[in-house]
Amino acid sequence: MSSKKLIGHQAFVSIGSNLGDKIENCQKGISALLADGRSVLVRSSSFYRTSPVDYKDQDWFVNLVVKIKTALNPFDLLERLKGVEKAVGRKTDTVRFGPRVLDLDIIFFDDQVIQTDTLEIPHPRMHKRRFVLKPICDIEPSMMHPLLRKDMRSLLDSLQDSEQKVMEIQ
């Protein structure tokens, strides 16, 4: 049986970096995620230069979102993402929402809702983050949030925080 037949879950993963070569860090993260063949890239958003949120005393980020098909369950995907972050050079965070070489977050996994101590899907702050919503709208603006029952374009359009700057990298 080929591995393609095993790949059945759809996930959206947010990718960000604000240390070193940010675009290269994000690209390395995508390559490492796909390297074992258990996940394949379906679509990628544009890259965006984004202002920091929450902890603002740091450099701007590069962010994007990828849509993947994966044979992994949500918990194994989370473990894989954490391993990729470490492999690309992420150290233990000293400041919450602070600088990082690579940050990989599961935003959606199929239409599942998961709330455990280690994993929350949909991502609990995604609907408040322009740096997540704008890239998702590049890929699937009409996708519905399974809890809020609003599509991605509506969530993006309803954001009030004008301090969240998001600029497409050409």
N, C-alpha and C positions, 0 to 999 in steps of 0.2 A: 504494500500500500504506500503510495507517495505521501510525502509530508503535506502537500497542498490540500489533500483531502482532510487532513487533521485540522487545518486552520479554519476555524469557524466562528470565532468571536470578533466583534468589532470594538475597537477602543480608540479613544482620542487621548493623546498624550501631549501635555504642555512642556515645552523645552525652553530653558533660559540659561543665560550666563552673563556675568558682569565682571569677570576677572580674565586677564590674559587676552588671547585672540578669541573673542566671544563667538564670532560666526564659526570659526574652526572648532571650538569646543562643542557647539551645538551639532555641527556636522559629524564630529567624532561620536557624539552620543547616539545619533540616529544610526550610524554605521554599526556601532557596537550592539545596539538593541537588535538589529536585524541579522547580525553575524551568525547566530546559532541556527538560523533557518526556522525557528518556531514562530516568528512574526515576519510579516511582509508589509511593506509600505503601500498603502492605497493612494494616499494623497497628502501633500504638504502645503501648508499656507506659505505666504510670503514671509520673509524675515522682517522683524520690526525692531526699531530702536525705541525703548520704553523707559519712562521715568520710574525710579524706585517707588514702591508703595509701602506704607507702614514705617519701615526704617529708612528714612530719606537721606541720611548722611553717608551716601555711597555712590559709586559710579552708576550711570544708566546701564540698563540691560539690553541684550538682544534676546528676543522671544519669537517663538513660532509654535504652531500646533501641527501635529501629524495625526493622520487617521491610519490605523493599522488593522490588519486581520491577524489574529493570533491564536495559537493552539493552547496558550497558557490560560489558566484561570486567573481571576483578579489578584489573588494573593501571591501566586507565583510571578505574575507580571510585576507586581510591586517589588518583590525580592529581586527580580531581574533588573529593574530600573535602579534600585539602590546599588547593586553591583556595578552597573554601568557608570553611575555617578562616581563611585570610588575609583574605578579603573581609569576614568578620564582625569582624576586628580582632586575630587572633592574631599575636603577634610571635614572633621566634625565641626558643625556650626557653633561658633562662639556667641553669635548674636542672632536672635530669631528674626527671620526675614532679611538677614544681612548678606554680605557679599558671598558669592559662590562661583566656583569654576563651572559647575553644571548643576542644574536643577531639573528633575524629570518628575512630573506629576500625572497620575491618571485622572482625567477629567470625567470621562464617561466610559463605561464598559457595558456594551450592549445597552439594554434599557434597565439594567440592574440598579437597585438601591441597596447599598451596603453601609452599615454603621457599626463599626467595631472600634476597639481601642487603637488598632493599628492601621485601619483603612476606612475612609469614608468616600463613597461614590454615590451620586456625583460629588465632585470636589466641593467641599463646604463653602468656599469663598469665590468660586469661579464666576458666579453671577454678579459679583462686585468688582471684577477685575477686567478693565479694558484690554490689558495685555493678553488675556485669554479669549475674551469674546470676539475681539476684532479678527484674530487669526482663525477662530472657528468659523466665523462668518465668511471667510475666504473659501472654506471647504463645504460647509453645509448650513447656511443661514436659516433654513426652515426647520432644522432639527429641534425637537421639543425637549425641554428640560423635564425629566420624569416626575419631579416633585413640584416645581413651580408652574408647570403646565403653560409655559411661554416658550416661544421659539427664540433662537439665538439672536436674531436681528432685533426683536422686541426688547430683549434683555439689554443688548448693546445700546439701543436708542433710548432706553429709560435710565441709563447711568447718569447720575448727577455730579459725580466727582470730576470737576474740570481740571484738577491738578494732575490727573493721570494722562500723561502725554504718550501718544503712540504714533510713530512715524514710520511708514514703510521704507525699507532700505532698497534702493534702486540698484 
